[in-house]
Structure formats: C-alpha cells, structure tokens
Amino acid sequence: MSSLKRNFDVPDSPVRVRLTPDVMKLAAVLKSPEAAMKLVGGLKAQNTGHLIFNNGIKLFADGAMFSLAMQIGPPGYIDGHEGQWISQPGPFAEFARSYWNAGYQIHVHTNGDGGATMVLDTLQALENEKPRADHRFTIEHYGYANDGTARRIAKLHAQVSANPFYLYDLGDRYAANGLGTDRASRIAPLGGLVRRNVPVALHSDFPMAPAEPLFLAWTAATRETMSGKVFAPSERLTLDQAIRAVTIDAAYMINMDTTLGSIEAGKRADFAVLDKDPYEVGVAGLRDIKVWGTVFEGRAYPAKRSASGK
C-alpha cells in the first residue's frame, strides 16, 4: 500500500486506482486465509482520493491465454496437450464461498471454456446456498468461450470484463495451432453476451495488451486479426457498445458507475480528452484517435509526449 501511495497518491497524479487484491496470494503470504480476510477488511479505511478499495477481490482459475495454458473443454487442444489450473477447483470454491458470504464483489481470472465451467459451477452453488442481489460477479479476460458459456453467464447474472486484444494478436496463430479455426473464431466473443444483456467491459491486462482503450474498442467492434481477417463478425460490438465498454460499463464493472464513467451532474469530473469524436470517425477510425490528455476532478492534465512525439 505504501508504494501505491508513493506513486499515485500525490497532488499531480491524474490517476484513480481501484484496488482488487489477490486474496489467495495474500493468504499464502500471511499463511492464513483468516489473516488475509482481516487485512482486506481493513483496506477501505485507507482509501484516499487516488486509491480506492470498494470490496472487490480477485481469484484465479485456469492458466494464461498466451501460453495456451487455459483449461479447454472437449475435444481439448488439437495437439493433445492439457491446460493448467492456477487454483485447483476445491480451494477455489472455498475462497469464493468465504468472500461471497462476506459480501465482497468477486472478480475471477479465467480464459478457457473449461475454466469458465468450473467458475460458473461455483457461482451456481453459491447462488443456491446464499442468493445475493446485484453481486456483479465478474469473469475477467474471457479468452475463449462457446455459446453455452455466454448463456450460463447471462442466467447467473454475472458480467464480463474481456481482453479483445487476444483475438487481434492470437487469432491467426491459434487457428493454425492449439485451437483450430472454429474455436479460434470464438476468442473473446462478446456479441452473444450483449445480446443477452450481460454487462461487458474491455481491459488491456497490461502488459498483455497495449494500454489503449480505443484500440481495444476498435478490436472488439471489428474482430479483425493481425492479418486483417475477420473472425466471427456476429460477435462484434457496435460502436456505441464498444465506447460504453471503456467508459460507463467499465465503471459499472468495478462498482463505481454512480461516481465515474459518464459526464453528468453529481459525478466526479474524470474523463479523457480526445483529438477526434469517435462517433464522427466511426469504428474504422477508433484505433487512430489520439488522447490529448485527461481531466481529473476538473483539472486538465495534458498527456506527456515521448521523444518521437507520440
């Protein structure tokens, strides 16, 4: 916490950070799940204008997308290798149950449909045991999913914060190796979610993708791969949906939509200043829009340019 305060909680910082602690790692470091929950329970008392904890915690299910370590359901990887668990299903369910029962918002790193199945089975069990309204249980990354996964997410009233860069960077390669063309076309499939009224946001998972929200919006709205191919156009977001996914719906994802994410009376004056109107340049122009700077609590902060002028 001290390092975060040193870097972000300073007068000239135009940044607001929502803290989402990895509670399983905390428990391992502190050698006690109870000690981890006690530490997490005290974080809100340390909130500042720049650093905010609002009861969101992070769990990890299956492995990474870039290493093809995610858990894939039948028929599995085309080369026969198997995915990995970051957290085994048993311990994962125990931690999820503890924080669910304590009223926390749970975010889960999961990339494959096999990982999502385990996570959604856990969510279903928790809902059966102790129903919660507006729990905002969040699937993070959503690397590969089939339509059944989208249906279950909608049924359980969960939400998705996706990394659409996976499709742009990995779609061509995973069509040839690992997943095959049919499943590679369903990397980060977001259209089926929004059609079922599932809240969807976009993130970079930096450094896994560029920290450029408008480039991510372009990827989600075009579904183009690095080679220029279009995979599963029915899974595109519209321009408006893509813009919402990096503004108001992103704020909803972290339970801050009542104070951030749109420009309206009663909210904090936090927003980006762009050199072009996304609705004028359209989907094709999203990736080329430059950010002039930000406004943080009503104060303008021009972006610092690199030596190349970018």
TIPABA-303585 format. One line per 8 residues: number of its first residue (from 1); for each residue x, y, z negated of N, C-alpha, C. Coordinates in pm, whole numbers, always signed. Layout:
! residues N
NUM> X:Y:Z:X:Y:Z:X:Y:Z  ...
//
This chain:
! residues 310
1> +83:-119:+0:+0:+0:+0:+87:+126:+0  +198:+121:-72:+285:+238:-81:+343:+275:+55  +381:+174:+136:+436:+204:+268:+330:+264:+360  +205:+215:+349:+96:+272:+429:+74:+418:+391  +74:+447:+262:+56:+585:+219:+169:+674:+268  +290:+620:+264:+407:+698:+306:+400:+733:+455  +346:+642:+536:+344:+665:+680:+217:+731:+732  +104:+704:+668:-23:+754:+722:-92:+858:+635
9> -74:+851:+504:-147:+940:+415:-68:+1069:+389  -42:+1140:+498:+34:+1265:+492:-46:+1372:+565  -24:+1500:+533:-109:+1607:+586:-116:+1614:+739  -7:+1581:+810:-9:+1596:+956:-42:+1466:+1028  -97:+1369:+958:-133:+1242:+1021:-274:+1251:+1079  -289:+1230:+1211:-422:+1233:+1273:-484:+1093:+1280  -460:+1013:+1178:-497:+871:+1182:-579:+833:+1059  -683:+752:+1084:-758:+693:+974:-745:+541:+988
17> -703:+473:+883:-677:+329:+887:-776:+258:+796  -847:+160:+853:-935:+77:+773:-858:-50:+737  -838:-75:+610:-759:-188:+563:-844:-314:+560  -789:-423:+617:-860:-551:+621:-761:-660:+581  -746:-686:+451:-640:-775:+403:-661:-922:+441  -550:-990:+469:-546:-1135:+493:-546:-1202:+356  -663:-1247:+313:-677:-1293:+175:-612:-1430:+151  -602:-1512:+254:-535:-1641:+234:-385:-1621:+216
25> -329:-1527:+290:-186:-1499:+272:-161:-1434:+136  -251:-1344:+96:-238:-1284:-36:-242:-1392:-145  -332:-1487:-131:-342:-1594:-231:-215:-1677:-235  -153:-1699:-118:-29:-1776:-115:+84:-1700:-183  +91:-1569:-158:+196:-1486:-218:+177:-1477:-369  +52:-1458:-411:+23:-1443:-553:+5:-1577:-624  +7:-1685:-543:-6:-1822:-596:-140:-1845:-667  -243:-1769:-625:-373:-1787:-688:-482:-1718:-606
33> -586:-1791:-561:-699:-1726:-493:-768:-1624:-582  -775:-1652:-713:-840:-1560:-806:-762:-1429:-817  -629:-1439:-818:-547:-1318:-826:-562:-1236:-698  -573:-1304:-584:-592:-1233:-459:-724:-1158:-459  -830:-1223:-503:-960:-1155:-505:-960:-1038:-603  -890:-1052:-713:-881:-941:-809:-807:-823:-746  -698:-851:-677:-624:-743:-610:-711:-675:-506  -780:-754:-423:-867:-698:-320:-978:-615:-383
41> -1031:-662:-495:-1137:-589:-563:-1096:-452:-612  -966:-431:-629:-918:-301:-676:-876:-205:-566  -881:-250:-441:-832:-166:-331:-916:-41:-310  -1047:-52:-326:-1135:+63:-298:-1100:+182:-387  -1052:+156:-507:-1016:+265:-599:-896:+344:-550  -821:+286:-453:-704:+355:-400:-731:+425:-267  -856:+430:-223:-890:+494:-97:-846:+640:-93  -803:+682:+24:-767:+821:+47:-839:+867:+174
49> -813:+989:+218:-875:+1037:+341:-827:+964:+464  -708:+905:+456:-649:+836:+571:-657:+684:+560  -661:+631:+440:-660:+487:+418:-788:+445:+348  -862:+355:+410:-994:+318:+358:-1007:+166:+350  -1050:+118:+235:-1092:-21:+222:-1242:-19:+192  -1321:-85:+277:-1466:-85:+256:-1522:-227:+260  -1451:-315:+190:-1498:-452:+166:-1486:-545:+288  -1396:-515:+380:-1370:-607:+490:-1245:-689:+463
57> -1255:-821:+484:-1137:-909:+464:-1117:-993:+589  -996:-1049:+603:-960:-1124:+723:-927:-1269:+688  -979:-1360:+770:-942:-1501:+765:-892:-1544:+902  -815:-1653:+906:-759:-1702:+1031:-802:-1846:+1051  -850:-1877:+1171:-896:-2012:+1202:-793:-2085:+1289  -806:-2077:+1421:-716:-2153:+1509:-603:-2067:+1563  -517:-2130:+1646:-393:-2068:+1690:-410:-1961:+1798  -296:-1914:+1848:-292:-1797:+1935:-325:-1830:+2079
65> -375:-1727:+2148:-409:-1738:+2290:-283:-1746:+2376  -186:-1661:+2348:-68:-1652:+2434:+17:-1778:+2431  +10:-1854:+2324:+89:-1978:+2315:+6:-2102:+2345  -117:-2081:+2392:-210:-2193:+2417:-219:-2285:+2295  -226:-2222:+2178:-238:-2297:+2053:-380:-2293:+1998  -471:-2228:+2068:-609:-2222:+2022:-672:-2362:+2029  -774:-2382:+1949:-845:-2509:+1949:-951:-2508:+2059  -937:-2602:+2153:-1027:-2612:+2267:-1110:-2738:+2254
73> -1241:-2725:+2277:-1329:-2840:+2273:-1310:-2930:+2395  -1380:-3043:+2399:-1369:-3137:+2510:-1394:-3067:+2644  -1315:-3098:+2748:-1217:-3207:+2757:-1076:-3168:+2714  -1059:-3059:+2644:-927:-3019:+2597:-843:-2956:+2706  -715:-2937:+2676:-622:-2876:+2771:-595:-2972:+2887  -575:-2917:+3006:-558:-3003:+3123:-424:-3076:+3122  -328:-3030:+3040:-201:-3102:+3031:-198:-3200:+2914  -308:-3206:+2839:-319:-3304:+2732:-269:-3261:+2596
81> -206:-3142:+2583:-157:-3102:+2451:-275:-3058:+2364  -253:-3049:+2234:-359:-3015:+2141:-336:-2879:+2078  -445:-2812:+2045:-435:-2683:+1977:-398:-2700:+1830  -388:-2589:+1760:-344:-2589:+1621:-443:-2511:+1535  -445:-2546:+1408:-518:-2468:+1308:-420:-2378:+1233  -455:-2254:+1215:-381:-2169:+1122:-429:-2201:+980  -559:-2217:+966:-618:-2262:+839:-695:-2389:+865  -671:-2490:+788:-748:-2613:+800:-895:-2586:+763
89> -988:-2658:+824:-1130:-2630:+800:-1172:-2630:+653  -1119:-2722:+573:-1158:-2726:+432:-1122:-2601:+355  -992:-2565:+350:-954:-2441:+281:-1019:-2316:+341  -1035:-2316:+473:-1101:-2202:+538:-1241:-2182:+480  -1318:-2291:+471:-1454:-2282:+420:-1456:-2237:+275  -1360:-2281:+195:-1355:-2242:+54:-1335:-2091:+40  -1239:-2037:+116:-1215:-1893:+108:-1334:-1814:+162  -1389:-1859:+275:-1504:-1790:+331:-1620:-1787:+232
97> -1644:-1898:+164:-1753:-1906:+67:-1731:-1809:-49  -1608:-1802:-100:-1579:-1714:-213:-1608:-1569:-178  -1560:-1525:-61:-1575:-1385:-25:-1715:-1354:+27  -1780:-1451:+89:-1920:-1434:+129:-2007:-1414:+6  -1991:-1501:-94:-2073:-1492:-215:-2046:-1364:-292  -1926:-1309:-277:-1892:-1184:-345:-1934:-1060:-266  -1994:-1081:-147:-2049:-968:-72:-1955:-899:+24  -1841:-959:+56:-1746:-897:+147:-1786:-919:+294
105> -1743:-828:+380:-1757:-849:+524:-1639:-933:+570  -1666:-1041:+642:-1561:-1135:+682:-1530:-1120:+831  -1403:-1098:+862:-1352:-1097:+997:-1267:-1223:+1016  -1285:-1293:+1128:-1213:-1419:+1149:-1140:-1418:+1282  -1008:-1437:+1276:-927:-1460:+1395:-960:-1598:+1448  -1017:-1604:+1569:-1039:-1732:+1635:-1039:-1711:+1786  -976:-1803:+1859:-956:-1785:+2002:-1023:-1888:+2090  -1029:-2013:+2048:-1085:-2117:+2133:-1227:-2154:+2095
113> -1297:-2223:+2184:-1433:-2265:+2152:-1434:-2369:+2040  -1327:-2448:+2029:-1317:-2542:+1918:-1301:-2469:+1785  -1219:-2363:+1783:-1205:-2282:+1664:-1335:-2212:+1629  -1403:-2159:+1729:-1530:-2089:+1705:-1635:-2184:+1650  -1634:-2309:+1695:-1730:-2406:+1643:-1711:-2426:+1494  -1586:-2441:+1450:-1560:-2456:+1308:-1605:-2331:+1231  -1573:-2215:+1284:-1608:-2089:+1216:-1759:-2072:+1207  -1829:-2100:+1316:-1974:-2083:+1316:-2044:-2190:+1233
121> -1987:-2311:+1226:-2039:-2413:+1134:-2030:-2362:+990  -1918:-2297:+958:-1900:-2241:+824:-2002:-2131:+797  -2019:-2041:+895:-2117:-1933:+878:-2257:-1989:+860  -2293:-2092:+938:-2426:-2153:+923:-2444:-2210:+783  -2342:-2278:+731:-2351:-2334:+596:-2367:-2223:+491  -2294:-2114:+508:-2304:-2003:+412:-2442:-1939:+418  -2496:-1922:+537:-2630:-1866:+551:-2735:-1958:+487  -2715:-2088:+501:-2809:-2182:+440:-2803:-2176:+288
129> -2682:-2159:+235:-2664:-2158:+90:-2707:-2026:+27  -2667:-1916:+92:-2694:-1783:+35:-2714:-1683:+149  -2836:-1671:+199:-2861:-1578:+310:-2824:-1434:+273  -2763:-1365:+371:-2727:-1224:+350:-2776:-1141:+468  -2839:-1030:+440:-2883:-938:+546:-2766:-849:+585  -2753:-819:+714:-2652:-727:+765:-2511:-764:+718  -2475:-891:+732:-2344:-936:+685:-2231:-895:+778  -2259:-869:+904:-2160:-826:+1004:-2038:-919:+1010
137> -2063:-1046:+997:-1958:-1147:+1012:-1901:-1130:+1154  -1769:-1116:+1163:-1708:-1074:+1290:-1610:-1177:+1344  -1635:-1218:+1469:-1540:-1302:+1542:-1438:-1210:+1608  -1311:-1228:+1574:-1204:-1143:+1628:-1129:-1216:+1739  -1112:-1152:+1851:-1037:-1194:+1971:-1126:-1261:+2075  -1196:-1373:+2038:-1290:-1434:+2131:-1220:-1468:+2263  -1111:-1545:+2250:-1026:-1572:+2366:-1093:-1652:+2475  -1147:-1770:+2442:-1222:-1849:+2539:-1348:-1898:+2471
145> -1461:-1884:+2541:-1588:-1929:+2484:-1680:-1975:+2595  -1763:-2074:+2565:-1866:-2114:+2659:-1998:-2048:+2621  -2101:-2072:+2701:-2229:-2004:+2676:-2292:-2050:+2545  -2266:-2174:+2506:-2319:-2223:+2379:-2263:-2145:+2261  -2138:-2105:+2270:-2078:-2024:+2164:-2150:-1891:+2153  -2177:-1827:+2266:-2248:-1700:+2265:-2388:-1714:+2204  -2456:-1824:+2238:-2590:-1847:+2183:-2585:-1860:+2030  -2487:-1933:+1980:-2478:-1953:+1834:-2444:-1822:+1762
153> -2355:-1743:+1822:-2320:-1614:+1762:-2444:-1526:+1750  -2525:-1524:+1855:-2648:-1444:+1852:-2745:-1498:+1747  -2762:-1630:+1743:-2856:-1692:+1649:-2818:-1662:+1505  -2687:-1658:+1476:-2640:-1636:+1340:-2619:-1489:+1307  -2655:-1400:+1401:-2644:-1255:+1380:-2502:-1212:+1346  -2405:-1279:+1409:-2266:-1238:+1396:-2234:-1135:+1504  -2112:-1088:+1509:-2070:-989:+1608:-1930:-1023:+1655  -1887:-959:+1765:-1760:-994:+1828:-1676:-870:+1854
161> -1552:-875:+1807:-1450:-778:+1844:-1351:-851:+1933  -1353:-820:+2062:-1280:-900:+2161:-1156:-829:+2213  -1063:-911:+2264:-945:-860:+2332:-957:-894:+2481  -1011:-804:+2564:-1031:-835:+2706:-902:-841:+2785  -792:-793:+2728:-663:-798:+2797:-620:-942:+2824  -668:-1035:+2742:-636:-1175:+2766:-670:-1215:+2910  -785:-1172:+2958:-826:-1209:+3094:-732:-1147:+3197  -702:-1020:+3181:-616:-950:+3276:-478:-1015:+3283
169> -420:-1044:+3169:-282:-1091:+3163:-269:-1242:+3184  -368:-1319:+3138:-354:-1464:+3134:-446:-1539:+3229  -545:-1473:+3284:-645:-1542:+3366:-586:-1622:+3480  -498:-1561:+3559:-439:-1632:+3672:-355:-1751:+3626  -273:-1727:+3522:-183:-1833:+3474:-260:-1950:+3412  -364:-1919:+3334:-436:-2026:+3267:-531:-2100:+3361  -564:-2038:+3474:-640:-2110:+3576:-555:-2222:+3635  -424:-2196:+3645:-332:-2296:+3701:-279:-2391:+3595
177> -262:-2342:+3474:-202:-2423:+3368:-279:-2404:+3237  -315:-2510:+3174:-377:-2503:+3042:-527:-2522:+3045  -600:-2427:+3107:-745:-2432:+3102:-811:-2480:+3230  -752:-2449:+3345:-820:-2474:+3472:-908:-2357:+3509  -947:-2349:+3635:-1017:-2231:+3686:-1150:-2206:+3617  -1233:-2308:+3597:-1366:-2288:+3540:-1358:-2225:+3401  -1271:-2279:+3317:-1263:-2227:+3180:-1184:-2097:+3174  -1085:-2081:+3260:-1011:-1954:+3262:-1104:-1838:+3299
185> -1207:-1867:+3378:-1301:-1761:+3415:-1385:-1716:+3297  -1384:-1794:+3188:-1460:-1757:+3069:-1369:-1711:+2956  -1256:-1654:+2991:-1174:-1584:+2891:-1245:-1453:+2857  -1265:-1428:+2729:-1332:-1306:+2680:-1460:-1277:+2755  -1557:-1370:+2755:-1682:-1349:+2829:-1783:-1267:+2747  -1798:-1141:+2778:-1875:-1051:+2692:-2016:-1022:+2741  -2040:-1040:+2871:-2172:-1009:+2924:-2283:-1089:+2860  -2258:-1219:+2839:-2360:-1304:+2777:-2391:-1263:+2634
193> -2294:-1203:+2567:-2317:-1156:+2430:-2410:-1034:+2429  -2377:-932:+2511:-2458:-810:+2508:-2600:-837:+2559  -2613:-934:+2651:-2748:-968:+2697:-2830:-1030:+2584  -2764:-1084:+2485:-2833:-1141:+2368:-2830:-1045:+2249  -2797:-918:+2276:-2797:-812:+2174:-2696:-836:+2062  -2586:-904:+2095:-2477:-919:+1999:-2390:-793:+2005  -2363:-728:+1892:-2271:-613:+1894:-2132:-656:+1941  -2073:-579:+2032:-1943:-611:+2090:-1853:-488:+2084
201> -1731:-508:+2037:-1629:-403:+2039:-1504:-457:+2105  -1413:-367:+2141:-1287:-406:+2204:-1171:-362:+2117  -1067:-445:+2113:-946:-409:+2041:-825:-458:+2119  -708:-407:+2085:-586:-445:+2157:-509:-556:+2088  -527:-571:+1956:-443:-662:+1878:-295:-630:+1904  -266:-500:+1915:-130:-455:+1945:-29:-523:+1852  +82:-578:+1906:+136:-563:+2041:+93:-672:+2141  -16:-742:+2114:-63:-844:+2208:-120:-782:+2335
209> -157:-656:+2329:-208:-583:+2444:-175:-436:+2423  -176:-356:+2530:-148:-213:+2513:-252:-148:+2423  -208:-56:+2339:-299:+17:+2251:-364:+130:+2331  -440:+92:+2432:-503:+187:+2525:-650:+150:+2540  -738:+206:+2459:-878:+166:+2461:-945:+178:+2598  -910:+279:+2676:-977:+295:+2805:-930:+191:+2906  -806:+144:+2893:-761:+34:+2978:-835:-94:+2941  -856:-116:+2812:-933:-232:+2768:-1077:-223:+2818
217> -1134:-102:+2813:-1270:-83:+2863:-1277:-114:+3012  -1175:-70:+3087:-1170:-100:+3231:-1164:-250:+3255  -1083:-320:+3177:-1071:-465:+3193:-1203:-535:+3165  -1271:-494:+3058:-1399:-557:+3023:-1507:-526:+3126  -1498:-411:+3191:-1600:-370:+3288:-1573:-421:+3429  -1448:-457:+3460:-1416:-508:+3593:-1391:-658:+3595  -1338:-711:+3486:-1296:-850:+3474:-1195:-887:+3583  -1108:-793:+3614:-1000:-819:+3709:-880:-879:+3636
225> -814:-973:+3702:-689:-1027:+3651:-573:-945:+3707  -454:-980:+3666:-336:-906:+3710:-320:-913:+3862  -367:-1021:+3924:-354:-1036:+4069:-464:-963:+4145  -562:-908:+4072:-674:-841:+4137:-796:-928:+4158  -788:-1056:+4119:-905:-1143:+4129:-1009:-1103:+4025  -1135:-1127:+4055:-1242:-1102:+3960:-1294:-1236:+3910  -1287:-1255:+3777:-1332:-1380:+3716:-1468:-1357:+3649  -1566:-1438:+3683:-1699:-1436:+3620:-1756:-1295:+3611
233> -1792:-1234:+3725:-1845:-1098:+3723:-1971:-1082:+3638  -2045:-1190:+3617:-2165:-1181:+3533:-2131:-1151:+3387  -2003:-1168:+3350:-1961:-1142:+3213:-1904:-1000:+3194  -1919:-917:+3297:-1873:-778:+3285:-1960:-700:+3187  -1899:-597:+3126:-1975:-494:+3057:-2005:-382:+3156  -2115:-313:+3136:-2142:-193:+3214:-2049:-82:+3165  -2043:+27:+3240:-1962:+141:+3197:-2004:+188:+3059  -2133:+204:+3038:-2182:+253:+2910:-2149:+155:+2798
241> -2168:+27:+2823:-2137:-73:+2721:-1988:-74:+2687  -1902:-57:+2789:-1758:-56:+2766:-1715:+66:+2685  -1776:+182:+2714:-1744:+303:+2637:-1793:+288:+2493  -1912:+236:+2475:-1963:+213:+2340:-1874:+115:+2263  -1816:+18:+2334:-1734:-84:+2269:-1604:-29:+2213  -1563:+90:+2256:-1443:+151:+2199:-1477:+278:+2118  -1606:+299:+2093:-1647:+416:+2014:-1747:+372:+1906  -1875:+394:+1929:-1974:+371:+1823:-1986:+224:+1785
249> -1976:+134:+1883:-1987:-8:+1848:-1861:-58:+1777  -1747:+3:+1807:-1625:-29:+1733:-1637:+16:+1588  -1698:+134:+1568:-1720:+182:+1431:-1818:+91:+1356  -1920:+42:+1427:-2017:-50:+1367:-1946:-178:+1321  -1849:-222:+1401:-1778:-346:+1372:-1709:-341:+1236  -1663:-223:+1195:-1591:-210:+1069:-1675:-138:+963  -1807:-137:+987:-1900:-84:+888:-1877:+65:+860  -1841:+140:+964:-1817:+283:+946:-1897:+366:+1047
257> -2001:+308:+1104:-2078:+377:+1207:-2162:+491:+1153  -2181:+499:+1022:-2257:+611:+967:-2171:+736:+952  -2038:+720:+963:-1948:+835:+947:-1859:+859:+1069  -1840:+757:+1155:-1748:+768:+1269:-1813:+710:+1395  -1747:+730:+1508:-1785:+660:+1630:-1869:+737:+1729  -1929:+846:+1686:-2006:+932:+1776:-2001:+1074:+1723  -2027:+1168:+1811:-2023:+1309:+1773:-2165:+1354:+1743  -2194:+1369:+1616:-2327:+1412:+1575:-2321:+1470:+1435
265> -2423:+1549:+1402:-2427:+1616:+1272:-2421:+1514:+1160  -2340:+1545:+1060:-2329:+1460:+943:-2214:+1362:+947  -2148:+1348:+1065:-2035:+1257:+1075:-1904:+1335:+1072  -1795:+1263:+1046:-1663:+1324:+1048:-1628:+1367:+1190  -1558:+1477:+1203:-1519:+1529:+1335:-1390:+1461:+1379  -1400:+1331:+1405:-1287:+1250:+1453:-1321:+1203:+1594  -1242:+1241:+1693:-1267:+1194:+1829:-1145:+1218:+1915  -1143:+1150:+2031:-1035:+1169:+2128:-1076:+1273:+2231
273> -977:+1345:+2282:-998:+1444:+2389:-935:+1389:+2516  -1016:+1368:+2620:-970:+1306:+2744:-953:+1410:+2853  -869:+1377:+2953:-850:+1472:+3062:-954:+1456:+3173  -1036:+1351:+3164:-1144:+1332:+3261:-1264:+1273:+3190  -1384:+1294:+3247:-1507:+1239:+3193:-1524:+1097:+3247  -1528:+997:+3160:-1544:+859:+3207:-1667:+839:+3294  -1773:+915:+3268:-1896:+898:+3345:-1887:+964:+3482  -1787:+1049:+3501:-1765:+1107:+3634:-1673:+1019:+3718
281> -1569:+963:+3657:-1475:+881:+3734:-1525:+737:+3749  -1617:+695:+3664:-1673:+561:+3674:-1579:+452:+3627  -1624:+329:+3641:-1546:+214:+3594:-1408:+211:+3657  -1400:+233:+3788:-1272:+222:+3859:-1169:+321:+3806  -1212:+435:+3755:-1117:+536:+3709:-1083:+531:+3563  -1143:+439:+3487:-1121:+436:+3343:-974:+421:+3306  -905:+330:+3374:-767:+299:+3337:-671:+414:+3364  -712:+512:+3443:-624:+623:+3479:-648:+748:+3395
289> -748:+746:+3309:-776:+861:+3224:-665:+877:+3121  -618:+998:+3103:-516:+1029:+3003:-580:+1089:+2879  -521:+1062:+2765:-568:+1118:+2639:-488:+1245:+2609  -557:+1358:+2609:-489:+1485:+2577:-441:+1485:+2433  -525:+1429:+2346:-491:+1427:+2204:-613:+1382:+2125  -609:+1407:+1996:-721:+1370:+1910:-764:+1490:+1826  -886:+1481:+1778:-934:+1573:+1675:-960:+1489:+1551  -897:+1527:+1441:-911:+1453:+1316:-966:+1548:+1212
297> -1088:+1519:+1165:-1157:+1605:+1069:-1159:+1750:+1115  -1182:+1769:+1246:-1198:+1903:+1302:-1070:+1972:+1343  -956:+1910:+1319:-827:+1971:+1355:-769:+1901:+1477  -726:+1978:+1577:-676:+1922:+1702:-529:+1882:+1689  -497:+1765:+1745:-360:+1714:+1746:-325:+1674:+1889  -255:+1759:+1964:-214:+1721:+2100:-125:+1595:+2096  -140:+1508:+2194:-59:+1388:+2199:+87:+1424:+2226  +177:+1352:+2161:+319:+1372:+2185:+359:+1297:+2311
305> +425:+1365:+2402:+464:+1303:+2528:+603:+1242:+2518  +623:+1134:+2592:+754:+1070:+2598:+846:+1149:+2690  +971:+1108:+2698:+1067:+1177:+2784:+1025:+1175:+2930  +948:+1074:+2970:+902:+1065:+3108:+780:+1152:+3135  +728:+1212:+3027:+612:+1298:+3042:+479:+1228:+3026  +481:+1098:+3000:+357:+1023:+2987:+302:+1028:+2846
//
